[in-house]
Amino acid sequence: MSEFTEEERAAMKETAAERRAAAKRAKGADKAAADLADVLEKIAAMPDADRALAEGVHAIVTRVAPELAPRTWYGMPAYAKDGKVLCFFKPAEKFKSRYATLGFEDVAALDDGAMWATSYALVTLGEDEEAMIAELVARAAASA
């Protein structure tokens, strides 16, 4: 029998609610504006440390790859291309982790040989981290 943690069950409930809301929304600009509002609302509700990181990631993604569509994914800020999630920010608090995570889905195609990273622990956001995130997001958006 598979048992899910309380945090995993909450994430599944959030994604079900996201799908119900998306099905009710109009397409086009109204949907995009509502999706962005959902992302900003999730970021604003985060604890201070996660919120600061999420705001930074959001700023980088929207600057480097404005073609990506902000949306929520399992209750987390995510950025999609052609309807498929390309990258996401997982706050440390969500699953009671010791660090936040910037993750990339397989559509990002960050392939580098036979083995490569698809998620990155994020504790602080300085110039070096900002540059690395910008490079990864740009590469991922171009390959998708």
C-alpha positions in Angstrom: 0.0 0.0 0.0 1.4 3.4 -1.0 1.1 6.1 1.6 1.6 9.7 0.8 2.8 12.3 3.2 0.5 15.1 4.3 2.5 17.5 2.1 2.2 15.1 -0.9 -1.6 14.9 -0.4 -1.8 18.7 -0.2 0.1 19.0 -3.4 -2.2 16.6 -5.2 -5.2 18.5 -3.9 -3.7 21.8 -5.1 -3.1 20.4 -8.6 -6.7 19.1 -8.8 -7.9 22.6 -7.8 -5.6 24.1 -10.4 -7.0 21.9 -13.1 -10.6 22.7 -12.2 -9.8 26.4 -12.2 -8.0 26.1 -15.6 -11.0 24.3 -17.1 -13.3 27.2 -16.1 -11.0 29.9 -17.4 -11.2 31.6 -20.8 -8.3 31.2 -23.2 -5.9 33.9 -24.3 -5.0 37.0 -22.4 -7.6 36.5 -19.6 -6.2 33.0 -18.8 -2.6 34.3 -19.0 -3.4 37.1 -16.6 -5.2 34.8 -14.2 -2.3 32.3 -14.3 0.2 35.0 -13.5 -2.0 36.3 -10.7 -2.1 32.7 -9.3 1.7 32.5 -9.4 2.2 35.9 -7.7 -0.4 34.9 -5.0 1.5 31.7 -4.3 4.8 33.6 -4.1 3.3 36.2 -1.8 2.0 33.5 0.6 5.4 31.9 1.1 7.5 32.4 4.2 10.1 35.2 3.9 13.1 33.1 2.9 11.2 31.1 0.2 9.4 34.3 -1.0 12.7 36.2 -1.6 14.1 33.3 -3.6 10.8 32.8 -5.6 10.6 36.5 -6.4 14.2 36.4 -7.7 13.6 33.3 -9.8 10.4 34.8 -11.1 12.2 38.0 -12.1 14.9 36.1 -13.8 12.6 33.7 -15.7 10.3 36.5 -17.0 13.3 38.6 -18.0 15.3 35.9 -19.7 12.4 33.9 -21.3 9.4 36.1 -21.5 7.8 33.6 -23.9 7.3 31.2 -21.0 3.9 31.2 -19.4 3.8 31.5 -15.6 1.3 29.1 -14.0 1.0 27.1 -10.8 2.0 23.4 -10.8 1.2 21.2 -7.8 0.8 24.6 -6.0 4.2 25.8 -6.9 5.3 28.6 -9.3 6.1 27.1 -12.7 6.8 28.3 -16.2 5.5 26.6 -19.3 6.1 26.5 -23.0 3.4 25.3 -25.3 1.4 24.2 -22.3 4.1 22.0 -20.8 5.9 22.9 -17.6 9.6 23.7 -18.4 10.8 24.8 -14.9 9.4 25.3 -11.4 10.3 26.6 -8.0 9.7 24.3 -5.1 9.8 26.2 -1.8 11.7 24.6 1.1 8.6 25.0 3.3 6.3 23.0 1.0 7.8 19.6 1.7 9.7 20.7 4.9 13.1 20.6 3.1 16.2 22.3 4.2 16.5 24.1 0.9 14.3 25.4 -2.0 14.7 23.8 -5.4 14.7 25.1 -8.9 13.7 22.2 -11.1 13.5 21.5 -14.8 11.2 19.0 -16.5 12.3 16.8 -19.4 10.9 19.2 -22.0 13.7 21.6 -20.9 16.2 19.2 -22.7 19.2 20.3 -20.7 20.9 17.1 -21.8 24.6 17.0 -21.3 26.1 13.6 -22.1 24.8 10.5 -20.3 23.9 12.3 -17.0 22.9 15.8 -16.1 21.2 17.8 -13.4 17.5 18.6 -13.6 17.1 20.2 -10.2 19.2 22.6 -8.1 19.2 23.3 -4.4 18.8 27.1 -3.8 19.7 28.6 -0.5 20.6 32.2 -1.4 20.3 34.2 -4.6 23.5 36.2 -5.3 25.0 37.3 -8.6 26.6 33.9 -9.4 23.3 32.1 -8.7 21.3 34.6 -10.8 23.7 34.2 -13.7 23.5 30.4 -13.5 19.7 30.4 -13.4 19.5 32.9 -16.3 21.8 30.6 -18.4 19.9 27.5 -17.5 16.5 29.0 -18.2 17.6 30.6 -21.5 19.1 27.2 -22.6 16.0 25.3 -21.5 13.6 27.7 -23.2 15.6 27.6 -26.4 15.7 23.8 -26.5 12.0 23.3 -25.7 
